């Protein structure tokens, strides 16, 4: 099977990969947008997790080619397993998954293993069994006691991996941002001590070209996070989706089993029929209507890492991110003070931001190291990028536009910091 992709050109799938692509759980990903609500800011960001999965397959194969050129023996059976793993690496994603999991913590992360176990006991497992890969995929993507080489698993899921190398290009392209990396990166991968690493050594000396190209990946990761992933309008819309699902939970709806069967559109449709079509919850339908007409909630209060010291950020995360009951109680109290419905007050307090890509394994003249351990002195670019990435953390309270001006002083009493966002005009 040959598939034309706007990022990687023609992607060739062998017979087994083609059979896996046609499985219903993979086809569902056509209806799950890769970047959730980002299309409300960047209209081109309509690409799906299905598109991305095909791209990860293409990138994984390029990494395998590079490793084989370096003399690593990878038989065709293992190469196919890695290719299928790439196609399936996001199969456990629910609609708006990062928002529901990472930001409001309504569910455990998709990559913790439980959901894959669920799918393996259903039609996905049956489909993989027909092509003889059920046990192999469980070992590659699921089992913590896998007998597979660590590097094989890391091609699909680690730090600098096939996943990252696809979405950096794909997300930049569909957002319309002029960001890219050089294909030379595919020639730098190596296996050392059973770990997938980037070769930064040649003839016993460090390779400046390998270092600069690797750092470029970190620059792209920072740029996309700043411009797209953490854009305040995307965050507001995602928080509204999460709030709607949270309200549906009050009616006993949308556990992980149900969400794993849905696309983005199906989720919105079902939200509008909670608890039933005859008597929908108006709090939920108002949120969905706002999302569909882009009448989004606005920033009533914002503080960031620029004004909140690390110790206080950690305390806020523990109070409002790690303890959802505290977040909900504060939303109710704030709504009462504002005289509005608690469904239209959303407190957004994400976990602290860490650039995991800076922890990538690299092979240096001194042996295997983490990328951020290879810079001499405190003033290196990698450390600077890590620090800038950490400063992208934002604490928001989103409210109806007419409530925004009154929200800031109320939250200042709770948090102890004046809002950094002073404007209350329509600015999304």
Secondary structure, 3 states (H helix, E strand, C coil): CEEEECCCEEEECCHHHHHHHCCHHHHHHHHCECCHHHHHCCCCCCCEHHHHHHHHHHHHHHHHHHHHHCCCCCCHHHHHHHHHHHHHCCCCCCCCHHHHHHHCCCCCCCCCCHHHHHHHCCHHHHHHHHCCCHHHHHHHHHCCCCCCCHHHHHHHCCCCCHHHHHHHHHHHHHHCCCCCCCHHHHHCEEEECCEEEEECEECCEECHHHHHHHHHHHHHHHHHHHHHHCCHHHHHHHHHHHHHHHHHHCCCCCCHHHHCCCCHHHHHHHHCCCCCCCCCCHHHHHHHHHHHCCCCCEEEEEEECCCCCHHHHHHHHHHHHCCHHHHHHHHHHHHHHHCCCHHHEEEEECCCCCCHHHHCEEEECCEEEEHHHCCCCCCCHHHHHHHHHHCCCEEEEEECHHHHHHHHHHHHHHHCCCCCCCCCCCCC
